[in-house]
Amino acid sequence: MFKRIFAVALTFGMAATAPPAFAQNCAEREHVVDKLQKSYSEELVFGGLQKTRGAQSVMEVWTSRETGSYTVLVTHANGLSCIVAVGTDFFEAIPKVKVDGTPS
């Protein structure tokens, strides 16, 4: 898992506008998305707005049905995307169904 983060960080380089803890895992969104799609066959499966430090950012989860890999991105208003988590064996939870047939 950390090898993948390191490889992505080397590919994108350090971003000077990111906080130091995330700098090695950040790049322009278009470059991150291109790498996820071409190198890892990942596609966007869900996302949403996240309020962080008084500003809003977009949190996205990208996954690959082929490999089971996943990547969690946070994209800031300035267009910088930071990889905050990666992993393997992604799965989708099956919603519980009530006896009357409606989701709980």
SEVO-569090 format. One record per atom (N, C-alpha, C): residue in three letters; x, y, z. Coordinates in steps of 0.05 Angstrom, whole numbers, plus 5000, padded with zeros to 4 digits. Each point is the difference from the previous one (the first is absolute). Last residue first. Layout:
N
alaXYZ...
end
This chain:
104
ser432749925093ser499950115027ser501550255003pro494749594909pro502650025014pro499750125028thr491949444957thr501350274997thr502650005015gly493749254997gly501450034975gly501350274997asp495249575077asp498150104980asp501350074974val505249695075val498249794991val498150094979lys509150535006lys498049935019lys498249794988val510550174976val497350034990val498149915022lys510850404990lys498249815013lys497250064989pro509050194941pro498150125019pro498249795012ile510149854967ile497349954990ile498150115021ala510550304976ala498249895019ala497249964988glu509849974950glu497650165003glu498249865020phe511349984986phe497549864997phe497750205004phe511749884983phe497750175003phe497549834997asp510049785003asp497749845008asp497650175006thr509150525007thr499349784983thr497449875011gly504851075006gly499849735011gly499249804979val502351135035val499949804978val499849735012ala499151155027ala499949715007ala500049844974val500950955000val500049975029val499949715009ile502950704913ile499349725006ile500249975030cys497950934945cys501949865017cys498949715005ser499050914927ser498949755011ser502149865016leu497751064960leu502049815009leu498649765013gly495850824966gly500449794980gly502149795008asn496250775053asn502150084981asn500749794979ala493749855072ala498950204981ala502150094980his501349025040his499650275012his499150194978thr499548885017thr500750214981thr499250275012val502248925030val498850255009val501050214981leu499248854996leu501150264993leu498550225014val501948865002val498350225010val501550264995thr500048944955thr501550245007thr498050215011tyr501148834976tyr498550255004tyr501850235008ser499548894953ser501450225012ser498150245004gly498349134956gly499150035028gly501450235014thr500549654904thr502149935019thr499150025029glu493850154926glu501949814989glu501949905022arg493850715013arg498649745002arg501949784991ser502650985042ser500249834976ser498649745005thr499151095041thr500549715004thr500449874973trp499351025061trp500449874974trp500649715004val495550895057val501149725002val500049894971glu500051065048glu499249814979glu501249735007met497751085040met501249745006met498949804980val501351135004val498549774990val501549755007ser499451015051ser501649854981ser498249774991gln499451035056gln498949744991gln501949874980ala502050665090ala499650004971ala498749734992gly502750215091gly498550234992gly499550024970arg504749255040arg501450255007arg498650244989thr495449204962thr502649985014thr501250275004lys490749414963lys500850265011lys502549955016gln495449484912gln501149975027gln500950275009leu493549474917leu501450235011leu500949955029gly499249174930gly498350205012gly501650235011gly499548944942gly501550225011gly498050205013phe501848964940phe498450195016phe501750225011val502949394931val497649865008val498250175018leu508450064919leu498750135022leu497449865007glu508549474958glu497950194991glu498750125025glu509749414965glu498050095020glu498150204988ser508349494967ser497449934991ser497850075020tyr509950175001tyr498749835020tyr497249924992ser505950564945ser501949825013ser498649805018lys494950684951lys501849864981lys501749795014gln493950555051gln498549864979gln501949834983leu503650535070leu498249805011leu498649844978lys505450734974lys501649785010lys498349785012asp495750794972asp501249874977asp501649755008val496750575068val497949854987val501049844976val506050605042val499349785018val498049814987his502150794954his502349814999his499449765018glu493850725000glu500049874974glu502249794997arg499450565079arg498049794999arg500149854973glu508950445042glu497650104987glu498149774995ala506049785079ala500650104973ala497550124989cys504749465096cys498250194987cys501050084973asn504249475075asn497849844988asn498050184985gln507850315051gln501149804982gln497849844986ala497650695064ala501450114976ala501049784982phe495249985089phe498949894976phe501550074975ala502550305088ala499449725004ala499049874975pro501950965003pro502349824999pro499449715003pro492850654955pro501149985026pro502349805000ala498350474908ala498649825018ala501350015027thr503150474920thr497850135013thr498549825019ala507749734946ala500850205020ala497750135014ala501649004957ala498550244994ala500450205022met505849104956met498950155023met498650254991gly500449104937gly501950195013gly498750145024phe496849274936phe498950275000phe501850215012thr502549074994thr499050074974thr499150294999leu502849625082leu502350044982leu499150094972ala493349765062ala501450255009ala502450064982val495449194987val498450224991val501350275007ala504149235032ala500250014971ala498450234988phe499449835093phe502750104993phe500350034970ile492249605032ile500050285007ile502750134992arg499449074990arg498350144981arg499950305005lys504549455061lys501550014975lys498450154979phe496049805082phe501750245001phe501850024976met494549255006met498350235000met501850255000
end
